[in-house]
Amino acid sequence: MSYAIIGFGKIGHALAKAFARKGIDVAVAATRSPENLAADAAAIGPTIIPKTLTDAVSADIIFLAVRFESHLDIAKALPTWKGKTVIDVTNAYGVSPEELGGEPSSKVVAQAFTGARLVKGFNHLGSNVLEQDPTVQGGKRVVFLASDDDAAAEEIGSLAETLGFAPIKLGGLSAGGLLVQARGNSWGQLIFKDLVKPD
């Protein structure tokens, strides 16, 4: 199984640190060239591998850690995303429900990534919390996952556990998923809630 993080800002760095802690290879890509990412990647660890966007999207599991507005540009990198699992880490704060056609933002992202299995996740924590070791106070830091594909949610739940987190599945994108999605200028009820599941 291969992994990539698209977007190498604060959230991308935080996710990369989670992979580095476990010694798992992950590609990182952004609008900047791989050479421009190299120093930051090396500072995190040797398993963080800068790549071009074209190369990074060949991974099986892809974290979409870009601004919500940029998801369409990333989706154009492949004609079809069939066989891939995309984890939507974006937050559409400030984007009006009308602009989204009344749909949850993750539904809009799912439509752009034709053929992909989409899971909303890893987006409810700020980067300063997400980057920390998820083993805290005798427990594991919670990450919420939502998907209309149960098998994909299970797959990403297993990955979250491998990275040291405690995954909690919220159900589909239109139900539980709204708890971790911004709507216009308001945040979902679980956004920024830093919870720990006891061991």
C-alpha positions in Angstrom: 0.0 0.0 0.0 1.4 3.4 -1.0 0.5 6.8 0.6 0.7 10.4 -0.5 -0.1 13.8 1.1 -1.1 16.5 -1.5 -0.5 19.9 0.1 2.5 20.6 2.3 1.3 23.4 4.5 0.7 23.1 8.2 -1.7 20.3 8.0 0.4 18.4 5.4 3.4 18.8 7.7 1.4 17.5 10.7 0.3 14.4 8.7 3.8 13.8 7.5 5.0 13.8 11.1 2.5 11.1 11.9 3.9 8.9 9.2 7.5 9.7 10.2 6.8 8.7 13.8 5.9 5.2 12.5 8.7 5.0 9.9 6.2 4.7 7.1 7.1 6.0 3.6 4.8 8.8 2.3 5.1 11.0 -0.7 4.4 14.7 -0.3 3.6 17.1 -3.2 2.4 20.7 -3.6 2.3 23.4 -6.2 6.0 23.9 -5.4 8.6 21.6 -7.0 9.9 18.6 -5.1 13.2 20.4 -4.7 11.5 23.2 -2.9 9.9 20.7 -0.4 13.1 18.8 0.2 14.5 20.7 3.2 11.2 20.6 5.1 10.7 17.0 4.3 14.2 16.0 5.4 13.6 17.9 8.7 10.7 15.7 9.4 12.4 12.4 8.5 13.8 10.1 5.9 10.5 8.5 5.1 9.0 11.8 3.8 9.6 11.8 0.1 9.0 14.9 -2.0 7.4 14.2 -5.4 5.7 15.9 -8.3 1.9 16.0 -8.2 1.9 13.7 -11.2 4.0 11.1 -9.3 2.3 11.5 -6.0 -1.2 10.7 -7.3 0.0 7.3 -8.3 -0.3 6.3 -4.6 -3.1 4.0 -3.4 -4.2 6.3 -0.5 -4.1 10.0 -0.9 -4.6 12.7 1.8 -6.1 15.9 0.2 -4.6 18.5 2.5 -5.1 21.6 0.3 -7.4 24.6 0.6 -10.9 23.6 -0.3 -10.8 25.9 -3.4 -7.9 23.9 -4.8 -9.5 20.5 -4.8 -10.7 20.9 -8.4 -7.2 21.6 -9.7 -5.9 18.4 -7.9 -8.8 16.3 -9.3 -7.6 17.2 -12.8 -4.3 15.3 -12.2 -5.9 12.0 -13.2 -8.7 11.3 -15.7 -10.2 8.8 -13.2 -9.5 8.1 -9.6 -10.9 4.6 -9.7 -9.1 2.2 -7.3 -7.9 5.0 -5.1 -9.0 6.1 -1.6 -9.0 9.9 -1.1 -9.0 11.3 2.4 -10.6 14.7 2.4 -8.8 16.8 4.9 -10.1 20.1 3.5 -12.3 22.6 5.4 -14.7 24.7 3.4 -15.1 27.5 6.0 -16.4 30.6 4.4 -17.8 28.8 1.4 -21.6 29.4 1.3 -24.0 26.4 1.2 -25.4 27.9 -2.1 -21.9 27.6 -3.7 -21.9 23.9 -2.7 -25.4 23.4 -4.1 -26.7 22.7 -0.6 -24.4 19.6 -0.4 -21.8 18.9 2.3 -18.4 20.0 1.1 -17.1 16.4 1.1 -19.9 15.4 -1.3 -18.7 18.1 -3.6 -15.1 16.9 -3.3 -16.3 13.3 -4.0 -17.9 14.4 -7.2 -14.7 16.0 -8.4 -12.6 12.8 -7.7 -14.4 10.6 -10.2 -14.2 6.9 -9.2 -12.4 7.4 -5.9 -13.6 6.1 -2.6 -13.8 9.2 -0.4 -13.4 9.5 3.4 -13.7 12.7 5.3 -11.1 12.7 8.1 -8.2 14.1 10.0 -9.6 17.6 9.4 -11.2 18.4 12.8 -8.0 19.2 14.7 -5.8 22.2 14.2 -2.3 21.5 12.9 -0.6 22.3 16.2 -2.6 19.4 17.8 -2.6 17.0 14.8 1.2 17.1 14.7 1.6 15.9 18.3 2.1 12.3 19.2 -1.4 10.9 19.5 -0.6 8.8 22.5 -1.6 11.0 25.4 -2.7 10.6 29.0 -3.0 6.8 28.8 -5.1 6.9 25.7 -5.1 7.8 22.0 -6.2 11.0 20.3 -9.4 10.6 18.4 -9.8 11.2 14.7 -13.3 11.3 13.2 -14.0 9.5 9.9 -17.1 9.8 7.7 -17.7 8.0 4.4 -20.5 6.7 2.2 -18.2 3.7 1.5 -18.1 1.5 4.6 -15.1 -0.5 3.3 -13.1 2.7 2.7 -13.9 4.0 6.2 -12.7 0.6 7.6 -9.5 0.9 5.6 -8.7 4.4 6.7 -9.7 3.5 10.3 -7.0 0.8 10.2 -4.5 3.3 8.9 -5.4 5.8 11.6 -4.8 3.1 14.2 -1.4 2.2 12.6 -0.5 5.9 12.9 -1.4 5.8 16.6 -4.9 7.5 16.5 -8.2 6.2 17.8 -10.6 6.4 14.8 -14.3 7.0 15.5 -16.6 6.5 12.5 -19.5 9.0 12.2 -21.4 7.3 9.3 -22.1 8.8 5.9 -21.0 12.2 4.6 -24.5 13.7 4.8 -25.2 12.6 8.3 -22.3 12.2 10.7 -20.0 13.9 8.3 -21.6 17.2 8.8 -20.4 17.2 12.4 -16.8 17.7 11.0 -17.6 20.0 8.1 -17.9 23.8 8.0 -21.1 25.2 6.7 -20.7 28.8 5.5 -19.2 30.7 8.4 -19.9 28.1 11.1 -18.0 25.0 12.1 -19.4 21.5 12.5 -20.0 20.6 16.2 -17.0 18.3 16.4 -14.4 20.7 14.8 -11.5 21.5 17.1 -12.7 19.0 19.8 -9.5 17.4 21.0 -10.7 14.1 22.5 -8.8 11.2 23.9 -10.1 7.6 23.9 -8.7 5.7 26.9 -6.7 2.6 26.2 
